[in-house]
Amino acid sequence: MSVYIPVELQRQIRAKFAGFCAYCRTAESLTATTFEFEHIIPLSAGGGETAFDNLCLSCPSCNRYKASRQTVVDTGTQQ
Ligand SMILES: [Zn+2]
């Protein structure tokens, strides 16, 4: 789903994450791709909003992998 994110909000999210993917910490400047704005709580989950506290900067790989997931198993603790 493509959602319009106002330019000023995009600028704020880029500044918050300093150009790094929120998940894998890859620097956007070191890639040939444009990073994406990802909803932490997905809109499809019904509780997410297109707002500063619910958006992060994500590389395309992490965004596709996360998709609508909201939880993961910790590989260290297996919980
Ligand atoms: Zn990433």
N, CA, C, O and the ligand as a Tripos MOL2 file, in Angstrom:
@<TRIPOS>MOLECULE
protein
  317   315    80     0     0
PROTEIN
NO_CHARGES

@<TRIPOS>ATOM
      1 N           0.8440   -1.1710    0.0000 N.3       1 MET1
      2 CA          0.0000    0.0000    0.0000 C.3       1 MET1
      3 C           0.8910    1.2360    0.0000 C.2       1 MET1
      4 O           1.8420    1.3330    0.7750 O.2       1 MET1
      5 N           0.5760    2.1550   -0.8600 N.am      2 SER2
      6 CA          1.3230    3.4000   -0.9280 C.3       2 SER2
      7 C           0.5230    4.4940   -0.2280 C.2       2 SER2
      8 O          -0.6530    4.7090   -0.5200 O.2       2 SER2
      9 N           1.1830    5.1750    0.6970 N.am      3 VAL3
     10 CA          0.5220    6.2140    1.4800 C.3       3 VAL3
     11 C           1.3020    7.5030    1.3140 C.2       3 VAL3
     12 O           2.5320    7.5060    1.3740 O.2       3 VAL3
     13 N           0.5900    8.5940    1.1080 N.am      4 TYR4
     14 CA          1.2530    9.8870    0.9940 C.3       4 TYR4
     15 C           1.8120   10.2930    2.3580 C.2       4 TYR4
     16 O           1.1090   10.2640    3.3680 O.2       4 TYR4
     17 N           3.0760   10.6680    2.3640 N.am      5 ILE5
     18 CA          3.7250   11.1680    3.5810 C.3       5 ILE5
     19 C           4.2060   12.5760    3.2620 C.2       5 ILE5
     20 O           5.0250   12.7570    2.3610 O.2       5 ILE5
     21 N           3.7120   13.5700    3.9800 N.am      6 PRO6
     22 CA          4.0970   14.9580    3.6890 C.3       6 PRO6
     23 C           5.6140   15.1400    3.6970 C.2       6 PRO6
     24 O           6.3240   14.4990    4.4710 O.2       6 PRO6
     25 N           6.0940   16.0160    2.8330 N.am      7 VAL7
     26 CA          7.5310   16.2460    2.6640 C.3       7 VAL7
     27 C           8.1960   16.6300    3.9900 C.2       7 VAL7
     28 O           9.2930   16.1580    4.2890 O.2       7 VAL7
     29 N           7.5450   17.4760    4.7800 N.am      8 GLU8
     30 CA          8.1370   17.8940    6.0510 C.3       8 GLU8
     31 C           8.2610   16.7010    7.0020 C.2       8 GLU8
     32 O           9.2560   16.5900    7.7180 O.2       8 GLU8
     33 N           7.2850   15.8240    7.0210 N.am      9 LEU9
     34 CA          7.3580   14.6200    7.8560 C.3       9 LEU9
     35 C           8.4740   13.7010    7.3530 C.2       9 LEU9
     36 O           9.1800   13.0950    8.1590 O.2       9 LEU9
     37 N           8.6390   13.5920    6.0460 N.am     10 GLN10
     38 CA          9.7430   12.8040    5.4840 C.3      10 GLN10
     39 C          11.0860   13.3620    5.9520 C.2      10 GLN10
     40 O          11.9900   12.6140    6.3250 O.2      10 GLN10
     41 N          11.1990   14.6860    5.9250 N.am     11 ARG11
     42 CA         12.4470   15.3340    6.3540 C.3      11 ARG11
     43 C          12.7210   15.0200    7.8290 C.2      11 ARG11
     44 O          13.8580   14.7320    8.2030 O.2      11 ARG11
     45 N          11.6910   15.0750    8.6530 N.am     12 GLN12
     46 CA         11.8520   14.7980   10.0840 C.3      12 GLN12
     47 C          12.2740   13.3510   10.3300 C.2      12 GLN12
     48 O          13.1100   13.0890   11.1940 O.2      12 GLN12
     49 N          11.7100   12.4280    9.5900 N.am     13 ILE13
     50 CA         12.0600   11.0030    9.7620 C.3      13 ILE13
     51 C          13.5020   10.7670    9.3060 C.2      13 ILE13
     52 O          14.2570   10.0620    9.9760 O.2      13 ILE13
     53 N          13.8830   11.3520    8.1740 N.am     14 ARG14
     54 CA         15.2770   11.2100    7.7040 C.3      14 ARG14
     55 C          16.2480   11.7710    8.7360 C.2      14 ARG14
     56 O          17.3060   11.1900    8.9760 O.2      14 ARG14
     57 N          15.8930   12.8870    9.3420 N.am     15 ALA15
     58 CA         16.7640   13.4830   10.3670 C.3      15 ALA15
     59 C          16.8240   12.5910   11.6010 C.2      15 ALA15
     60 O          17.8980   12.4040   12.1730 O.2      15 ALA15
     61 N          15.7000   12.0420   12.0150 N.am     16 LYS16
     62 CA         15.6510   11.1800   13.2070 C.3      16 LYS16
     63 C          16.5650    9.9700   13.0470 C.2      16 LYS16
     64 O          17.2510    9.5800   13.9920 O.2      16 LYS16
     65 N          16.5780    9.3800   11.8630 N.am     17 PHE17
     66 CA         17.3660    8.1670   11.6520 C.3      17 PHE17
     67 C          18.7060    8.4670   10.9780 C.2      17 PHE17
     68 O          19.4610    7.5490   10.6580 O.2      17 PHE17
     69 N          18.9950    9.7260   10.7660 N.am     18 ALA18
     70 CA         20.2870   10.1930   10.2520 C.3      18 ALA18
     71 C          20.7300    9.4580    8.9860 C.2      18 ALA18
     72 O          21.9230    9.2530    8.7620 O.2      18 ALA18
     73 N          19.7540    9.0640    8.1590 N.am     19 GLY19
     74 CA         20.0940    8.4240    6.8960 C.3      19 GLY19
     75 C          20.4500    6.9510    7.0100 C.2      19 GLY19
     76 O          20.9780    6.3670    6.0640 O.2      19 GLY19
     77 N          20.1690    6.3440    8.1550 N.am     20 PHE20
     78 CA         20.4570    4.9180    8.3540 C.3      20 PHE20
     79 C          19.1510    4.1340    8.4250 C.2      20 PHE20
     80 O          18.1410    4.6290    8.9250 O.2      20 PHE20
     81 N          19.1870    2.9080    7.9200 N.am     21 CYS21
     82 CA         18.0410    2.0100    8.0460 C.3      21 CYS21
     83 C          17.8200    1.7410    9.5420 C.2      21 CYS21
     84 O          18.7670    1.4350   10.2670 O.2      21 CYS21
     85 N          16.5820    1.8560    9.9900 N.am     22 ALA22
     86 CA         16.2580    1.6390   11.4040 C.3      22 ALA22
     87 C          16.4980    0.1960   11.8360 C.2      22 ALA22
     88 O          16.6510   -0.0680   13.0290 O.2      22 ALA22
     89 N          16.5340   -0.7350   10.9000 N.am     23 TYR23
     90 CA         16.6440   -2.1480   11.2550 C.3      23 TYR23
     91 C          18.0630   -2.6890   11.1020 C.2      23 TYR23
     92 O          18.5990   -3.2690   12.0470 O.2      23 TYR23
     93 N          18.6750   -2.5150    9.9430 N.am     24 CYS24
     94 CA         20.0030   -3.1060    9.7190 C.3      24 CYS24
     95 C          21.1300   -2.0870    9.8480 C.2      24 CYS24
     96 O          22.3060   -2.4460    9.8050 O.2      24 CYS24
     97 N          20.7620   -0.8000   10.0090 N.am     25 ARG25
     98 CA         21.7180    0.2830   10.2180 C.3      25 ARG25
     99 C          22.6130    0.5560    9.0070 C.2      25 ARG25
    100 O          23.6670    1.1740    9.1530 O.2      25 ARG25
    101 N          22.2170    0.1130    7.8310 N.am     26 THR26
    102 CA         22.9430    0.4570    6.6090 C.3      26 THR26
    103 C          22.7290    1.9390    6.3140 C.2      26 THR26
    104 O          21.6310    2.4650    6.4920 O.2      26 THR26
    105 N          23.7780    2.5970    5.8660 N.am     27 ALA27
    106 CA         23.6740    4.0130    5.5070 C.3      27 ALA27
    107 C          23.1150    4.1400    4.0890 C.2      27 ALA27
    108 O          23.6250    3.5310    3.1500 O.2      27 ALA27
    109 N          22.0750    4.9310    3.9570 N.am     28 GLU28
    110 CA         21.4810    5.1460    2.6410 C.3      28 GLU28
    111 C          22.5160    5.6800    1.6640 C.2      28 GLU28
    112 O          22.4870    5.3360    0.4820 O.2      28 GLU28
    113 N          23.4260    6.5140    2.1400 N.am     29 SER29
    114 CA         24.4310    7.1230    1.2670 C.3      29 SER29
    115 C          25.4070    6.1010    0.6930 C.2      29 SER29
    116 O          26.1160    6.3980   -0.2690 O.2      29 SER29
    117 N          25.4520    4.9130    1.2660 N.am     30 LEU30
    118 CA         26.3570    3.8750    0.7720 C.3      30 LEU30
    119 C          25.6660    2.8860   -0.1570 C.2      30 LEU30
    120 O          26.2710    1.9060   -0.5920 O.2      30 LEU30
    121 N          24.4110    3.1410   -0.4560 N.am     31 THR31
    122 CA         23.6690    2.2350   -1.3290 C.3      31 THR31
    123 C          23.2500    2.9690   -2.5980 C.2      31 THR31
    124 O          23.3570    4.1910   -2.6960 O.2      31 THR31
    125 N          22.7810    2.2060   -3.5480 N.am     32 ALA32
    126 CA         22.2900    2.8040   -4.7950 C.3      32 ALA32
    127 C          20.7700    2.8870   -4.7910 C.2      32 ALA32
    128 O          20.1510    3.1050   -5.8320 O.2      32 ALA32
    129 N          20.1740    2.7140   -3.6170 N.am     33 THR33
    130 CA         18.7180    2.7440   -3.5270 C.3      33 THR33
    131 C          18.2570    3.9130   -2.6640 C.2      33 THR33
    132 O          19.0210    4.4820   -1.8830 O.2      33 THR33
    133 N          17.0130    4.2410   -2.8290 N.am     34 THR34
    134 CA         16.3830    5.2460   -1.9720 C.3      34 THR34
    135 C          15.6550    4.5150   -0.8640 C.2      34 THR34
    136 O          14.8400    3.6300   -1.1260 O.2      34 THR34
    137 N          15.9450    4.8780    0.3640 N.am     35 PHE35
    138 CA         15.2850    4.2310    1.4890 C.3      35 PHE35
    139 C          13.8130    4.6360    1.5440 C.2      35 PHE35
    140 O          13.3900    5.6360    0.9640 O.2      35 PHE35
    141 N          13.0640    3.8200    2.2610 N.am     36 GLU36
    142 CA         11.6140    3.9920    2.2900 C.3      36 GLU36
    143 C          11.1550    4.3690    3.6960 C.2      36 GLU36
    144 O          11.8560    4.1550    4.6850 O.2      36 GLU36
    145 N           9.9700    4.9300    3.7460 N.am     37 PHE37
    146 CA          9.3590    5.2570    5.0380 C.3      37 PHE37
    147 C           8.4560    4.0900    5.3970 C.2      37 PHE37
    148 O           7.5420    3.7320    4.6550 O.2      37 PHE37
    149 N           8.7360    3.5080    6.5550 N.am     38 GLU38
    150 CA          8.0620    2.2770    6.9460 C.3      38 GLU38
    151 C           7.2020    2.5210    8.1730 C.2      38 GLU38
    152 O           7.6290    3.1770    9.1230 O.2      38 GLU38
    153 N           5.9800    1.9870    8.1450 N.am     39 HIS39
    154 CA          5.0900    2.0800    9.3030 C.3      39 HIS39
    155 C           5.4840    1.0050   10.3120 C.2      39 HIS39
    156 O           5.4160   -0.1840   10.0020 O.2      39 HIS39
    157 N           5.8870    1.4010   11.4980 N.am     40 ILE40
    158 CA          6.3110    0.4550   12.5330 C.3      40 ILE40
    159 C           5.1290   -0.4440   12.9130 C.2      40 ILE40
    160 O           5.2410   -1.6700   12.8810 O.2      40 ILE40
    161 N           4.0290    0.1550   13.2630 N.am     41 ILE41
    162 CA          2.7710   -0.5950   13.3950 C.3      41 ILE41
    163 C           2.0690   -0.4400   12.0570 C.2      41 ILE41
    164 O           1.6480    0.6630   11.7080 O.2      41 ILE41
    165 N           1.9340   -1.5180   11.3070 N.am     42 PRO42
    166 CA          1.3910   -1.4100    9.9550 C.3      42 PRO42
    167 C          -0.0290   -0.8550    9.9190 C.2      42 PRO42
    168 O          -0.8360   -1.1000   10.8150 O.2      42 PRO42
    169 N          -0.3060   -0.1100    8.8720 N.am     43 LEU43
    170 CA         -1.6690    0.3810    8.6860 C.3      43 LEU43
    171 C          -2.6320   -0.7970    8.5760 C.2      43 LEU43
    172 O          -3.7800   -0.7180    9.0120 O.2      43 LEU43
    173 N          -2.1480   -1.8910    7.9880 N.am     44 SER44
    174 CA         -2.9970   -3.0710    7.8170 C.3      44 SER44
    175 C          -3.3720   -3.7080    9.1490 C.2      44 SER44
    176 O          -4.3240   -4.4850    9.2150 O.2      44 SER44
    177 N          -2.6280   -3.3850   10.2170 N.am     45 ALA45
    178 CA         -2.9500   -3.9330   11.5380 C.3      45 ALA45
    179 C          -4.0730   -3.1440   12.1940 C.2      45 ALA45
    180 O          -4.5960   -3.5430   13.2340 O.2      45 ALA45
    181 N          -4.4370   -2.0360   11.5910 N.am     46 GLY46
    182 CA         -5.5630   -1.2710   12.1000 C.3      46 GLY46
    183 C          -5.2070   -0.2450   13.1590 C.2      46 GLY46
    184 O          -6.0300    0.6140   13.4750 O.2      46 GLY46
    185 N          -4.0070   -0.3060   13.7160 N.am     47 GLY47
    186 CA         -3.6740    0.6340   14.7770 C.3      47 GLY47
    187 C          -2.6000    1.6230   14.3950 C.2      47 GLY47
    188 O          -2.2940    2.5450   15.1510 O.2      47 GLY47
    189 N          -2.0320    1.4340   13.2320 N.am     48 GLY48
    190 CA         -0.9370    2.3050   12.8220 C.3      48 GLY48
    191 C          -1.4220    3.6060   12.2220 C.2      48 GLY48
    192 O          -2.5170    3.6920   11.6670 O.2      48 GLY48
    193 N          -0.5830    4.6100   12.3470 N.am     49 GLU49
    194 CA         -0.8880    5.9130   11.7680 C.3      49 GLU49
    195 C           0.3020    6.3790   10.9510 C.2      49 GLU49
    196 O           1.4310    5.9380   11.1660 O.2      49 GLU49
    197 N           0.0420    7.2660   10.0220 N.am     50 THR50
    198 CA          1.1220    7.9290    9.2900 C.3      50 THR50
    199 C           1.5170    9.1470   10.1040 C.2      50 THR50
    200 O           1.1010   10.2700    9.8200 O.2      50 THR50
    201 N           2.3380    8.8970   11.1340 N.am     51 ALA51
    202 CA          2.7390    9.9390   12.0720 C.3      51 ALA51
    203 C           4.1960    9.7280   12.4710 C.2      51 ALA51
    204 O           4.7460    8.6390   12.3070 O.2      51 ALA51
    205 N           4.8070   10.7780   12.9940 N.am     52 PHE52
    206 CA          6.2310   10.7630   13.3300 C.3      52 PHE52
    207 C           6.6120    9.5530   14.1970 C.2      52 PHE52
    208 O           7.6050    8.8800   13.9180 O.2      52 PHE52
    209 N           5.8360    9.2800   15.2300 N.am     53 ASP53
    210 CA          6.1760    8.1980   16.1640 C.3      53 ASP53
    211 C           5.9510    6.8070   15.5920 C.2      53 ASP53
    212 O           6.3760    5.8220   16.1970 O.2      53 ASP53
    213 N           5.2970    6.7010   14.4460 N.am     54 ASN54
    214 CA          5.0270    5.3860   13.8710 C.3      54 ASN54
    215 C           5.7390    5.1670   12.5480 C.2      54 ASN54
    216 O           5.4430    4.2090   11.8340 O.2      54 ASN54
    217 N           6.6690    6.0410   12.2190 N.am     55 LEU55
    218 CA          7.3940    5.8880   10.9570 C.3      55 LEU55
    219 C           8.8840    5.7520   11.2190 C.2      55 LEU55
    220 O           9.4280    6.3350   12.1560 O.2      55 LEU55
    221 N           9.5230    4.9720   10.3720 N.am     56 CYS56
    222 CA         10.9790    4.9080   10.4440 C.3      56 CYS56
    223 C          11.5170    4.8670    9.0190 C.2      56 CYS56
    224 O          10.7730    4.6780    8.0570 O.2      56 CYS56
    225 N          12.8180    5.0470    8.9130 N.am     57 LEU57
    226 CA         13.5000    4.9650    7.6300 C.3      57 LEU57
    227 C          13.9930    3.5360    7.4800 C.2      57 LEU57
    228 O          14.6150    2.9930    8.3930 O.2      57 LEU57
    229 N          13.7220    2.9260    6.3420 N.am     58 SER58
    230 CA         14.0650    1.5230    6.1460 C.3      58 SER58
    231 C          14.6400    1.3060    4.7570 C.2      58 SER58
    232 O          14.1810    1.9020    3.7830 O.2      58 SER58
    233 N          15.6450    0.4500    4.6740 N.am     59 CYS59
    234 CA         16.1250    0.0570    3.3460 C.3      59 CYS59
    235 C          15.0420   -0.8410    2.7300 C.2      59 CYS59
    236 O          14.2490   -1.4400    3.4570 O.2      59 CYS59
    237 N          15.0080   -0.9340    1.4100 N.am     60 PRO60
    238 CA         13.9590   -1.7400    0.7730 C.3      60 PRO60
    239 C          13.9760   -3.2020    1.2320 C.2      60 PRO60
    240 O          12.9140   -3.8070    1.3800 O.2      60 PRO60
    241 N          15.1490   -3.7740    1.4570 N.am     61 SER61
    242 CA         15.2170   -5.1840    1.8790 C.3      61 SER61
    243 C          14.5540   -5.3880    3.2330 C.2      61 SER61
    244 O          13.7520   -6.3080    3.3990 O.2      61 SER61
    245 N          14.8760   -4.5480    4.1910 N.am     62 CYS62
    246 CA         14.2670   -4.6730    5.5210 C.3      62 CYS62
    247 C          12.7670   -4.4060    5.4600 C.2      62 CYS62
    248 O          11.9840   -5.0720    6.1370 O.2      62 CYS62
    249 N          12.3770   -3.4420    4.6590 N.am     63 ASN63
    250 CA         10.9500   -3.1280    4.5620 C.3      63 ASN63
    251 C          10.1820   -4.3160    3.9950 C.2      63 ASN63
    252 O           9.1000   -4.6400    4.4840 O.2      63 ASN63
    253 N          10.7270   -4.9710    2.9710 N.am     64 ARG64
    254 CA         10.0480   -6.1310    2.3810 C.3      64 ARG64
    255 C          10.0510   -7.2910    3.3690 C.2      64 ARG64
    256 O           9.0570   -8.0090    3.4800 O.2      64 ARG64
    257 N          11.1420   -7.4820    4.0790 N.am     65 TYR65
    258 CA         11.2210   -8.5900    5.0310 C.3      65 TYR65
    259 C          10.2510   -8.3740    6.1920 C.2      65 TYR65
    260 O           9.5410   -9.2960    6.5930 O.2      65 TYR65
    261 N          10.2250   -7.1640    6.7270 N.am     66 LYS66
    262 CA          9.3470   -6.8920    7.8710 C.3      66 LYS66
    263 C           7.8930   -7.0090    7.4650 C.2      66 LYS66
    264 O           7.0850   -7.5970    8.1860 O.2      66 LYS66
    265 N           7.5610   -6.4560    6.3220 N.am     67 ALA67
    266 CA          6.1780   -6.4630    5.8300 C.3      67 ALA67
    267 C           5.2260   -6.0470    6.9420 C.2      67 ALA67
    268 O           5.3430   -4.9380    7.4650 O.2      67 ALA67
    269 N           4.2960   -6.9000    7.3100 N.am     68 SER68
    270 CA          3.3220   -6.5220    8.3470 C.3      68 SER68
    271 C           3.6730   -7.1130    9.7040 C.2      68 SER68
    272 O           2.8630   -7.0640   10.6290 O.2      68 SER68
    273 N           4.8870   -7.6780    9.8320 N.am     69 ARG69
    274 CA          5.2810   -8.2570   11.1270 C.3      69 ARG69
    275 C           5.3790   -7.1600   12.1940 C.2      69 ARG69
    276 O           5.7540   -6.0230   11.9050 O.2      69 ARG69
    277 N           5.0410   -7.5220   13.4080 N.am     70 GLN70
    278 CA          5.1870   -6.6100   14.5310 C.3      70 GLN70
    279 C           6.0280   -7.2170   15.6320 C.2      70 GLN70
    280 O           6.4410   -6.5110   16.5520 O.2      70 GLN70
    281 N           6.2890   -8.5070   15.5590 N.am     71 THR71
    282 CA          7.1120   -9.1770   16.5620 C.3      71 THR71
    283 C           8.0530  -10.1430   15.8500 C.2      71 THR71
    284 O           7.7770  -10.5970   14.7400 O.2      71 THR71
    285 N           9.1580  -10.4440   16.5040 N.am     72 VAL72
    286 CA         10.1040  -11.4280   15.9840 C.3      72 VAL72
    287 C          10.6520  -12.2350   17.1480 C.2      72 VAL72
    288 O          10.5260  -11.8390   18.3060 O.2      72 VAL72
    289 N          11.2590  -13.3690   16.8300 N.am     73 VAL73
    290 CA         11.9140  -14.1740   17.8390 C.3      73 VAL73
    291 C          13.3350  -13.6560   17.9990 C.2      73 VAL73
    292 O          14.0570  -13.4910   17.0150 O.2      73 VAL73
    293 N          13.7350  -13.3980   19.2440 N.am     74 ASP74
    294 CA         15.1060  -12.9730   19.5290 C.3      74 ASP74
    295 C          16.0070  -14.1870   19.3160 C.2      74 ASP74
    296 O          15.8350  -15.2200   19.9630 O.2      74 ASP74
    297 N          16.9700  -14.0530   18.4030 N.am     75 THR75
    298 CA         17.8340  -15.1930   18.1000 C.3      75 THR75
    299 C          18.7380  -15.5670   19.2730 C.2      75 THR75
    300 O          19.2300  -16.6930   19.3380 O.2      75 THR75
    301 N          18.9590  -14.6420   20.1910 N.am     76 GLY76
    302 CA         19.7930  -14.9360   21.3530 C.3      76 GLY76
    303 C          19.0480  -15.7010   22.4250 C.2      76 GLY76
    304 O          19.5780  -16.6450   23.0110 O.2      76 GLY76
    305 N          17.8130  -15.2920   22.6800 N.am     77 THR77
    306 CA         17.0460  -15.9130   23.7580 C.3      77 THR77
    307 C          15.9990  -16.9010   23.2630 C.2      77 THR77
    308 O          15.4460  -17.6800   24.0390 O.2      77 THR77
    309 N          15.7320  -16.8590   21.9410 N.am     78 GLN78
    310 CA         14.6840  -17.6830   21.3190 C.3      78 GLN78
    311 C          13.2860  -17.3420   21.8620 C.2      78 GLN78
    312 O          12.3670  -18.1570   21.7720 O.2      78 GLN78
    313 N          13.1360  -16.1790   22.4060 N.am     79 GLN79
    314 CA         11.8070  -15.7760   22.8980 C.3      79 GLN79
    315 C          11.2220  -14.6970   22.0120 C.2      79 GLN79
    316 O          10.1120  -14.2280   22.2620 O.2      79 GLN79
    317 ZN         17.7750   -2.3670    6.4250 Zn       80 ZN80
@<TRIPOS>BOND
     1     1     2 1
     2     2     3 1
     3     3     4 2
     4     3     5 am
     5     5     6 1
     6     6     7 1
     7     7     8 2
     8     7     9 am
     9     9    10 1
    10    10    11 1
    11    11    12 2
    12    11    13 am
    13    13    14 1
    14    14    15 1
    15    15    16 2
    16    15    17 am
    17    17    18 1
    18    18    19 1
    19    19    20 2
    20    19    21 am
    21    21    22 1
    22    22    23 1
    23    23    24 2
    24    23    25 am
    25    25    26 1
    26    26    27 1
    27    27    28 2
    28    27    29 am
    29    29    30 1
    30    30    31 1
    31    31    32 2
    32    31    33 am
    33    33    34 1
    34    34    35 1
    35    35    36 2
    36    35    37 am
    37    37    38 1
    38    38    39 1
    39    39    40 2
    40    39    41 am
    41    41    42 1
    42    42    43 1
    43    43    44 2
    44    43    45 am
    45    45    46 1
    46    46    47 1
    47    47    48 2
    48    47    49 am
    49    49    50 1
    50    50    51 1
    51    51    52 2
    52    51    53 am
    53    53    54 1
    54    54    55 1
    55    55    56 2
    56    55    57 am
    57    57    58 1
    58    58    59 1
    59    59    60 2
    60    59    61 am
    61    61    62 1
    62    62    63 1
    63    63    64 2
    64    63    65 am
    65    65    66 1
    66    66    67 1
    67    67    68 2
    68    67    69 am
    69    69    70 1
    70    70    71 1
    71    71    72 2
    72    71    73 am
    73    73    74 1
    74    74    75 1
    75    75    76 2
    76    75    77 am
    77    77    78 1
    78    78    79 1
    79    79    80 2
    80    79    81 am
    81    81    82 1
    82    82    83 1
    83    83    84 2
    84    83    85 am
    85    85    86 1
    86    86    87 1
    87    87    88 2
    88    87    89 am
    89    89    90 1
    90    90    91 1
    91    91    92 2
    92    91    93 am
    93    93    94 1
    94    94    95 1
    95    95    96 2
    96    95    97 am
    97    97    98 1
    98    98    99 1
    99    99   100 2
   100    99   101 am
   101   101   102 1
   102   102   103 1
   103   103   104 2
   104   103   105 am
   105   105   106 1
   106   106   107 1
   107   107   108 2
   108   107   109 am
   109   109   110 1
   110   110   111 1
   111   111   112 2
   112   111   113 am
   113   113   114 1
   114   114   115 1
   115   115   116 2
   116   115   117 am
   117   117   118 1
   118   118   119 1
   119   119   120 2
   120   119   121 am
   121   121   122 1
   122   122   123 1
   123   123   124 2
   124   123   125 am
   125   125   126 1
   126   126   127 1
   127   127   128 2
   128   127   129 am
   129   129   130 1
   130   130   131 1
   131   131   132 2
   132   131   133 am
   133   133   134 1
   134   134   135 1
   135   135   136 2
   136   135   137 am
   137   137   138 1
   138   138   139 1
   139   139   140 2
   140   139   141 am
   141   141   142 1
   142   142   143 1
   143   143   144 2
   144   143   145 am
   145   145   146 1
   146   146   147 1
   147   147   148 2
   148   147   149 am
   149   149   150 1
   150   150   151 1
   151   151   152 2
   152   151   153 am
   153   153   154 1
   154   154   155 1
   155   155   156 2
   156   155   157 am
   157   157   158 1
   158   158   159 1
   159   159   160 2
   160   159   161 am
   161   161   162 1
   162   162   163 1
   163   163   164 2
   164   163   165 am
   165   165   166 1
   166   166   167 1
   167   167   168 2
   168   167   169 am
   169   169   170 1
   170   170   171 1
   171   171   172 2
   172   171   173 am
   173   173   174 1
   174   174   175 1
   175   175   176 2
   176   175   177 am
   177   177   178 1
   178   178   179 1
   179   179   180 2
   180   179   181 am
   181   181   182 1
   182   182   183 1
   183   183   184 2
   184   183   185 am
   185   185   186 1
   186   186   187 1
   187   187   188 2
   188   187   189 am
   189   189   190 1
   190   190   191 1
   191   191   192 2
   192   191   193 am
   193   193   194 1
   194   194   195 1
   195   195   196 2
   196   195   197 am
   197   197   198 1
   198   198   199 1
   199   199   200 2
   200   199   201 am
   201   201   202 1
   202   202   203 1
   203   203   204 2
   204   203   205 am
   205   205   206 1
   206   206   207 1
   207   207   208 2
   208   207   209 am
   209   209   210 1
   210   210   211 1
   211   211   212 2
   212   211   213 am
   213   213   214 1
   214   214   215 1
   215   215   216 2
   216   215   217 am
   217   217   218 1
   218   218   219 1
   219   219   220 2
   220   219   221 am
   221   221   222 1
   222   222   223 1
   223   223   224 2
   224   223   225 am
   225   225   226 1
   226   226   227 1
   227   227   228 2
   228   227   229 am
   229   229   230 1
   230   230   231 1
   231   231   232 2
   232   231   233 am
   233   233   234 1
   234   234   235 1
   235   235   236 2
   236   235   237 am
   237   237   238 1
   238   238   239 1
   239   239   240 2
   240   239   241 am
   241   241   242 1
   242   242   243 1
   243   243   244 2
   244   243   245 am
   245   245   246 1
   246   246   247 1
   247   247   248 2
   248   247   249 am
   249   249   250 1
   250   250   251 1
   251   251   252 2
   252   251   253 am
   253   253   254 1
   254   254   255 1
   255   255   256 2
   256   255   257 am
   257   257   258 1
   258   258   259 1
   259   259   260 2
   260   259   261 am
   261   261   262 1
   262   262   263 1
   263   263   264 2
   264   263   265 am
   265   265   266 1
   266   266   267 1
   267   267   268 2
   268   267   269 am
   269   269   270 1
   270   270   271 1
   271   271   272 2
   272   271   273 am
   273   273   274 1
   274   274   275 1
   275   275   276 2
   276   275   277 am
   277   277   278 1
   278   278   279 1
   279   279   280 2
   280   279   281 am
   281   281   282 1
   282   282   283 1
   283   283   284 2
   284   283   285 am
   285   285   286 1
   286   286   287 1
   287   287   288 2
   288   287   289 am
   289   289   290 1
   290   290   291 1
   291   291   292 2
   292   291   293 am
   293   293   294 1
   294   294   295 1
   295   295   296 2
   296   295   297 am
   297   297   298 1
   298   298   299 1
   299   299   300 2
   300   299   301 am
   301   301   302 1
   302   302   303 1
   303   303   304 2
   304   303   305 am
   305   305   306 1
   306   306   307 1
   307   307   308 2
   308   307   309 am
   309   309   310 1
   310   310   311 1
   311   311   312 2
   312   311   313 am
   313   313   314 1
   314   314   315 1
   315   315   316 2
@<TRIPOS>SUBSTRUCTURE
     1 MET1         2 RESIDUE 1 A MET
     2 SER2         6 RESIDUE 1 A SER
     3 VAL3        10 RESIDUE 1 A VAL
     4 TYR4        14 RESIDUE 1 A TYR
     5 ILE5        18 RESIDUE 1 A ILE
     6 PRO6        22 RESIDUE 1 A PRO
     7 VAL7        26 RESIDUE 1 A VAL
     8 GLU8        30 RESIDUE 1 A GLU
     9 LEU9        34 RESIDUE 1 A LEU
    10 GLN10       38 RESIDUE 1 A GLN
    11 ARG11       42 RESIDUE 1 A ARG
    12 GLN12       46 RESIDUE 1 A GLN
    13 ILE13       50 RESIDUE 1 A ILE
    14 ARG14       54 RESIDUE 1 A ARG
    15 ALA15       58 RESIDUE 1 A ALA
    16 LYS16       62 RESIDUE 1 A LYS
    17 PHE17       66 RESIDUE 1 A PHE
    18 ALA18       70 RESIDUE 1 A ALA
    19 GLY19       74 RESIDUE 1 A GLY
    20 PHE20       78 RESIDUE 1 A PHE
    21 CYS21       82 RESIDUE 1 A CYS
    22 ALA22       86 RESIDUE 1 A ALA
    23 TYR23       90 RESIDUE 1 A TYR
    24 CYS24       94 RESIDUE 1 A CYS
    25 ARG25       98 RESIDUE 1 A ARG
    26 THR26      102 RESIDUE 1 A THR
    27 ALA27      106 RESIDUE 1 A ALA
    28 GLU28      110 RESIDUE 1 A GLU
    29 SER29      114 RESIDUE 1 A SER
    30 LEU30      118 RESIDUE 1 A LEU
    31 THR31      122 RESIDUE 1 A THR
    32 ALA32      126 RESIDUE 1 A ALA
    33 THR33      130 RESIDUE 1 A THR
    34 THR34      134 RESIDUE 1 A THR
    35 PHE35      138 RESIDUE 1 A PHE
    36 GLU36      142 RESIDUE 1 A GLU
    37 PHE37      146 RESIDUE 1 A PHE
    38 GLU38      150 RESIDUE 1 A GLU
    39 HIS39      154 RESIDUE 1 A HIS
    40 ILE40      158 RESIDUE 1 A ILE
    41 ILE41      162 RESIDUE 1 A ILE
    42 PRO42      166 RESIDUE 1 A PRO
    43 LEU43      170 RESIDUE 1 A LEU
    44 SER44      174 RESIDUE 1 A SER
    45 ALA45      178 RESIDUE 1 A ALA
    46 GLY46      182 RESIDUE 1 A GLY
    47 GLY47      186 RESIDUE 1 A GLY
    48 GLY48      190 RESIDUE 1 A GLY
    49 GLU49      194 RESIDUE 1 A GLU
    50 THR50      198 RESIDUE 1 A THR
    51 ALA51      202 RESIDUE 1 A ALA
    52 PHE52      206 RESIDUE 1 A PHE
    53 ASP53      210 RESIDUE 1 A ASP
    54 ASN54      214 RESIDUE 1 A ASN
    55 LEU55      218 RESIDUE 1 A LEU
    56 CYS56      222 RESIDUE 1 A CYS
    57 LEU57      226 RESIDUE 1 A LEU
    58 SER58      230 RESIDUE 1 A SER
    59 CYS59      234 RESIDUE 1 A CYS
    60 PRO60      238 RESIDUE 1 A PRO
    61 SER61      242 RESIDUE 1 A SER
    62 CYS62      246 RESIDUE 1 A CYS
    63 ASN63      250 RESIDUE 1 A ASN
    64 ARG64      254 RESIDUE 1 A ARG
    65 TYR65      258 RESIDUE 1 A TYR
    66 LYS66      262 RESIDUE 1 A LYS
    67 ALA67      266 RESIDUE 1 A ALA
    68 SER68      270 RESIDUE 1 A SER
    69 ARG69      274 RESIDUE 1 A ARG
    70 GLN70      278 RESIDUE 1 A GLN
    71 THR71      282 RESIDUE 1 A THR
    72 VAL72      286 RESIDUE 1 A VAL
    73 VAL73      290 RESIDUE 1 A VAL
    74 ASP74      294 RESIDUE 1 A ASP
    75 THR75      298 RESIDUE 1 A THR
    76 GLY76      302 RESIDUE 1 A GLY
    77 THR77      306 RESIDUE 1 A THR
    78 GLN78      310 RESIDUE 1 A GLN
    79 GLN79      314 RESIDUE 1 A GLN
    80 ZN80       317 GROUP 0 **** ****
